[in-house]
Every structure is written in C-alpha cells, then in structure tokens.
Amino acid sequence: MKTAMRFTARGLAALVLGLIAVGTTWAADVAGTWHAEFDTQIGLQKYVFVFKQDGSAATGRAEADIAGHKRTVELDEVKLAEDAITFVEIFAFQGSEIRIEYTGQVAGDEIQFTREVGSFATEMFVAKRGAPGTAPSDNDEAPARPTRRGPPNFGPPPELGPDDKPAFPPAPEGFDVRRNKIARGKVETVEYDSKSVGIVRKLSVYAPPGYSKDEKYPVLYLLHGLGGNHRQWLQPGQADVIMDNLYADSKAVPMIVVMPNGRASADPPGPNPFEDRPFETYAAFEADLLNDVIPFVESHYSVRADRQYRAIAGLSMGGGQSLNFGLNNLDTFAWVGGFSSAPNTKSAKELIADPTKANEQLRLLWVSCGDQDGLMRISQSFRRDLKQMNVVHIWHVDSGGHTFPVWKNDLYLLAQLLFKNEKGPSS
C-alpha cells in the first residue's frame, strides 16, 4: 500500500512538472456571448462580446451600440491567463486610431471589466454570459480596420431644449473654398523658445491680406483639438481660406490669427492621444501661452498689445482650453469662444467668481456646439451656469456632430464679431 501511494504521488508530481515544462497554463472559460451596459463620458454604451476559445488561446469580436449608433470591431491582442482576460479595441477619433484597453476578471458567467481610454477616461462594468440579445453573427464579414477620418460624432445625439437653437444662419455655401482672384493672407510656421515647456516649439501664424508693419492688428489665438497641432486649423480646418473669403466680402476686421500647439510637453506625442496625459499636457499650455507665445507674437508681429485686442477660441479640447484660459485670465483676453468644448472644460461657476466684473471685462463670450454632438451636455451645462449667473454670452447650436464642418462654421460666424463694437445676439 505504501509503495502504491508513493507511486501515485510521484506520478502526480511528474505530471505537474511535465505540464510546467511545456508551459501549459490554466485559463478560465470565456467562450460564448457576453452582454454589458455601462455609462461613459459620451453616454450609455451597450456591448455584445463574442469570444472563441481553444485552451488558453482566444479571439473575439464586439458590437457596440451608442443610442442606436452601432459599430462592429475585431478585438486585438486577446490574452487569457488563469481567471484574467485582456484585449484591445481600436476606435477612430478625429483622425487618430485610439487604443481602448480592457482588463477583465472572470468569475463563472460574469466578467468584471476595467476599460481604459488612455488617461482620458476609465470605466468599470460587468459583462454577463448568455444574457438576452443579439450577438454578431459568425457568418458576418469581418469589419475593416477603422479609417483615419474619425467618427461623425463623439457619442449619441443629445437631448435638445427650447433654447438649444442657432443664434445665426449658417455660413453660405463655398465659405471654406479657396477663391480665385482675391487677395490672400500669408501663412507661416515659426519657432519660438518655450521656457515653460523647455524646448523650441512651433506655431502657425496667419497675417491678413495687405499686412503692414505700419499698422497694429488685433490677435485671435485659435486652438486645435485633441491629437492635433499647430497645423490642424489650416488642414483640415482651412482657417486661412475662411479668413481670406471673409476679407474679400468685407465681413471681418483685419486680424492676426495665431495657431499654436496646445499640447505643452517636451515629449513627442504618442500614437494614441488619449494615452498622452491629455488633461495634464493641455492644461500646462496655459503657462506656455501666457509666458511664451503671447510675448513672442507681440515682439515679432505688428499687433496691439492690449486685452481689448486679444481673443482666444478653439475646438473640442481647444474649446475647453479657450474657456478655461480665457475666463481665468480676463486681464489678458476680452474675447473668448469655445466650440464643442471637451470634458477638460471647467465649470463656468469655477471660472467666473464675480459675474458682474466678468460682464464688465468681456467684450464677447461665445459658446457653441453641434446638435448631433455627443459632447453637447458639456456646453449645455456651461451655458446653463452662465444663464444662472446672468453672464452675457452667445449660445449657438449648430447643425452637425463633433466634426470640422461645425467648427469651420463657428469660425466663420465668430470672426465676423471679433474686435467690433456690436456683440450680436446674446443670452
């Protein structure tokens, strides 16, 4: 009996050692269809995950639904290790491919997931196997890799209230198309020494047609969105074309338009802007703008160095920067505009401590967003606070999503109001 027991123990030990030797690992069972719902910064999302498994190897697909807007994706880098599963979803946003990383803990027919969109957002949710719903068919053709155009929206269509309407008619057709036989402004890319960031940085400058050092010009500081740089407002934004056409039609005051890089970091940008510490690097641009960019512009161009002749506006992440920096520095800017501002936007109540003083200092405060933009709630909340505090502003709801057609229209409308006495309709 003792010999048999020793044999059995030795046999078991040999089996375990053999498994370790060939690198076999235990993996939880994830095969099947899993359903999940969770809230995110762009609204409620519904996911159906379908996993196929062969031992510790797995592949997966998912169908995502945001208020009826669906997309089907192949899941990348699916890995199993005991009761853990990890994989990556690729999501196209504003011309970039964003890595969304999932880490899950498997417990029977539930997986507790952590979903990380870089440093931009983290969500936790539970997926349940076999829950009611329709899974993506195994016979469906595999989806193509997202193109680098970005999605039409940043989430589901928003709920609009009675005040969520246009303040102005849209720009006429062709407002952003380069015309022949008109005077053109000059665009140049220049370098400046950023002591705030610690490196030499670039910015683009548009000077209006007929720019002369004998005249002094007001300045619009125009900020880009997440993943962009000092060139984004030129292509795809076509800011120079829009301004040229406005001047040809005598609709705008001649101004310098400065387009800096709003990502203030000495490190080169990574492939995924959501993983690039966006709130930190974009917030850090405030010091670079005030201490380096503005002094450089005022020492190299013929501009009016006074708050009455400085404006700041931007799109998405740059819209949040513009509202944050502009309203936080009303001794520097008298004209402030945010287009489709992103979640980096601080609340109006945090930015405006004294509404009466703000009304005295502001020549114009512009807040706008597209009526199909999933980030509309940020601008709506900002506008509600302004209304509660009786801060004079323009609230313009455009037609469209989180896209450049909306932002180009915003620039066309706002540029006609800048540095004039009349403010246009206000709320």
Residue pairs with C-beta under 8 A, 6 or more apart in sequence:
24 56
25 56
25 81
25 82
26 56
26 82
27 53
27 55
27 56
27 58
27 80
27 81
27 82
28 80
28 82
28 83
28 84
28 85
28 106
29 53
29 106
30 51
30 53
30 58
30 80
30 85
30 106
30 111
31 51
31 52
31 53
31 58
32 50
32 51
32 129
32 130
33 48
33 49
33 50
33 129
33 130
33 131
33 133
33 135
34 48
34 49
34 50
34 51
34 111
34 127
34 128
34 129
34 131
35 46
35 47
35 48
35 49
35 127
35 128
35 131
35 132
35 133
36 46
36 47
36 49
36 113
36 125
36 126
36 127
36 128
37 44
37 45
37 46
37 47
37 125
38 44
38 45
38 47
38 115
38 123
38 124
38 125
39 45
39 123
40 121
40 123
40 155
41 120
41 121
41 155
41 343
42 66
42 154
42 155
42 156
42 374
42 375
43 66
43 67
43 155
43 156
43 374
44 66
44 67
44 156
45 64
45 65
45 66
46 64
46 65
46 66
47 62
47 63
47 64
47 65
47 127
48 62
48 63
48 133
48 134
48 135
48 136
49 60
49 61
49 62
49 75
49 127
50 60
50 61
50 62
50 135
50 136
50 138
51 58
51 59
51 60
51 78
51 85
52 58
52 59
52 60
53 80
56 80
56 81
57 80
58 78
58 79
58 80
58 85
59 75
59 78
60 74
60 75
60 78
60 87
61 72
61 73
61 74
61 75
61 136
61 142
62 72
62 73
62 75
62 89
62 136
63 70
63 71
63 72
63 135
63 136
64 70
64 71
64 72
64 73
66 155
66 156
66 374
67 155
67 156
67 157
68 156
69 153
69 156
71 143
72 136
72 140
72 143
73 89
73 90
73 91
73 143
73 146
74 142
74 143
75 87
75 88
75 89
76 87
76 88
76 89
76 90
77 86
77 87
77 88
78 85
78 86
78 87
79 85
79 86
79 87
83 105
83 106
83 107
84 103
84 104
84 105
84 106
85 102
85 103
85 104
85 106
85 111
86 101
86 102
86 103
86 104
87 102
88 99
88 100
88 101
88 102
89 99
89 100
89 102
90 97
90 98
90 99
90 100
90 145
90 146
91 97
91 98
91 100
91 117
91 146
91 151
92 98
92 146
92 147
92 148
92 149
92 150
92 151
93 150
93 151
93 154
93 226
93 227
93 274
94 150
94 225
94 226
94 227
94 228
94 316
94 402
95 148
95 149
95 150
95 227
95 228
95 236
96 148
96 150
96 227
96 271
96 272
96 273
97 145
97 146
97 148
97 271
97 272
98 117
98 118
98 272
98 273
98 274
99 118
99 271
99 272
99 274
99 275
100 115
100 116
100 117
101 115
101 116
102 113
102 114
102 115
102 116
103 113
103 114
103 116
104 111
104 112
104 113
104 114
104 127
105 111
105 112
109 128
109 129
109 130
110 126
110 127
110 128
110 129
111 126
111 127
111 129
112 124
112 126
113 124
113 125
113 126
113 127
114 122
114 123
114 124
115 122
115 123
115 124
115 125
116 122
117 274
118 272
118 273
118 274
118 275
118 276
118 278
119 274
119 275
119 276
119 277
119 278
119 279
119 280
120 274
120 278
120 279
120 343
121 274
121 343
150 403
151 401
151 402
152 372
152 401
152 402
152 403
153 372
153 373
153 374
153 401
153 402
153 403
154 373
154 374
154 375
154 401
154 402
155 373
155 374
155 375
156 374
157 371
157 372
157 374
158 371
158 372
158 373
158 374
158 376
158 377
158 380
160 371
160 376
160 397
161 380
163 383
163 395
163 427
164 371
164 376
164 380
164 395
164 397
165 397
166 396
166 397
166 398
166 399
167 394
167 395
167 396
167 397
167 424
167 425
167 427
168 396
168 413
168 424
168 425
170 398
170 399
170 409
171 408
171 409
171 412
171 413
174 245
175 242
175 245
175 408
175 409
175 412
176 238
176 241
176 242
176 245
176 408
176 412
177 241
177 245
178 241
178 244
179 244
179 245
179 248
182 244
182 245
182 247
182 248
183 209
183 210
183 244
183 247
183 248
184 209
184 240
184 244
185 206
185 207
185 208
185 209
185 211
185 240
185 243
185 244
185 247
186 206
186 207
186 211
187 204
187 205
187 206
187 207
187 234
187 240
188 204
188 205
188 207
189 202
189 203
189 204
189 205
189 230
189 231
190 202
190 203
190 204
190 205
190 300
191 200
191 201
191 202
192 200
192 201
192 202
192 203
192 292
192 293
192 296
193 200
193 292
193 296
194 200
194 201
194 264
194 288
194 292
194 293
195 291
195 292
196 264
196 284
196 287
196 288
196 291
196 292
197 264
197 265
197 266
197 284
197 288
197 292
198 266
199 266
201 260
201 261
201 288
201 292
202 229
202 230
202 261
203 230
203 258
203 259
203 260
203 261
203 293
204 230
204 231
204 233
204 234
204 258
204 259
204 260
205 256
205 257
205 258
205 259
205 297
205 301
206 239
206 240
206 243
206 256
206 257
206 258
206 259
207 217
207 256
207 301
208 217
208 243
208 247
208 254
208 255
208 256
209 244
209 247
209 254
210 254
211 217
211 254
211 256
211 302
212 302
213 302
214 302
215 254
215 302
216 302
216 303
216 304
216 309
217 254
217 255
217 256
217 301
217 302
217 303
217 304
217 309
218 253
218 255
218 256
218 303
218 304
218 309
218 310
218 311
218 418
218 419
219 255
219 256
219 257
219 258
219 297
219 301
219 303
219 304
219 309
219 310
219 311
220 255
220 256
220 257
220 258
220 311
220 312
220 313
220 335
220 415
220 418
221 258
221 260
221 289
221 293
221 294
221 310
221 311
221 312
221 313
222 233
222 239
222 257
222 258
222 259
222 313
222 314
222 318
222 411
223 259
223 260
223 262
223 312
223 313
223 314
223 315
223 317
223 318
223 319
223 321
223 322
224 230
224 232
224 233
224 237
224 259
224 261
224 262
224 314
224 315
224 317
224 318
225 232
225 314
225 315
225 316
225 317
225 318
225 319
225 342
226 273
226 274
226 278
226 282
226 316
226 317
226 342
227 269
227 273
228 262
228 318
229 261
229 263
229 269
230 259
230 260
230 261
231 259
232 259
233 239
233 257
233 259
233 411
234 240
234 259
236 404
237 315
237 404
237 407
237 408
237 411
238 408
239 257
239 259
239 411
240 257
242 408
242 411
242 412
242 415
243 252
243 257
243 415
246 252
246 412
246 415
246 416
247 254
251 416
252 415
252 416
252 418
253 418
253 419
253 420
255 311
255 415
255 418
255 419
256 297
256 301
256 303
258 293
258 297
260 285
260 288
260 289
260 293
262 282
262 285
262 314
262 317
262 318
262 321
263 269
263 276
263 278
263 281
263 282
263 285
264 281
264 282
264 284
264 285
264 287
264 288
265 276
265 277
265 281
265 284
269 276
270 276
278 317
278 344
279 344
282 317
282 320
282 321
282 344
283 321
283 324
283 344
285 321
285 325
286 321
286 324
286 325
286 328
286 329
289 325
290 325
290 329
290 332
294 310
294 332
297 303
298 305
303 309
307 330
307 331
307 332
307 333
307 334
307 361
308 334
308 363
309 334
309 419
310 332
310 333
310 334
310 335
311 333
311 334
311 335
311 336
311 337
311 364
311 418
311 419
312 322
312 325
312 326
312 333
312 335
312 336
312 337
313 319
313 322
313 335
313 336
313 337
313 338
313 339
313 366
313 410
313 411
313 414
314 320
314 321
314 322
314 337
314 338
314 339
315 339
315 340
315 407
315 410
316 339
316 340
316 341
316 342
316 375
316 402
316 407
317 342
317 344
318 339
319 337
319 338
319 339
319 340
319 341
319 342
319 345
320 338
320 341
320 342
320 343
320 344
320 345
320 346
320 378
321 344
322 336
322 337
322 338
322 341
323 336
323 338
323 341
323 345
323 346
323 348
323 351
323 367
323 382
324 344
324 345
324 346
324 351
325 333
326 333
326 335
326 336
326 337
327 336
327 348
327 351
327 352
327 358
327 365
328 351
330 357
330 358
330 361
330 362
331 361
334 361
334 362
334 363
334 364
335 362
335 363
335 364
335 418
335 419
336 362
336 364
336 365
336 366
337 364
337 365
337 366
337 367
337 368
337 410
337 414
338 345
338 366
338 367
338 368
338 379
338 382
339 368
339 369
339 406
339 407
339 410
339 411
340 368
340 369
340 370
340 373
340 375
340 379
340 402
340 406
340 407
341 367
341 369
341 375
341 378
341 379
341 382
342 375
342 378
343 375
343 378
345 378
345 382
347 381
347 382
347 385
348 382
348 385
348 386
348 389
348 391
349 385
349 389
352 358
352 386
352 389
352 391
355 389
355 390
355 391
358 391
359 390
359 391
359 392
362 391
362 392
363 423
364 394
364 417
364 418
364 423
364 424
365 386
365 391
365 392
365 393
365 394
366 393
366 394
366 396
366 410
366 414
366 417
367 379
367 382
367 383
367 386
367 393
367 394
367 395
367 396
368 379
368 394
368 395
368 396
368 397
368 398
368 406
368 410
369 375
369 376
369 378
369 379
369 380
369 397
369 398
369 406
370 376
370 397
370 398
370 399
370 400
370 401
370 402
370 403
370 406
371 397
371 398
371 399
371 400
372 399
372 400
372 401
373 400
373 401
373 402
373 406
374 401
374 402
375 402
383 393
383 395
383 427
386 393
386 395
386 427
387 427
392 423
392 426
392 427
393 426
393 427
394 417
394 423
394 424
394 425
394 426
394 427
395 427
396 410
396 413
398 406
398 409
398 410
399 406
400 406
400 409
417 423
417 424
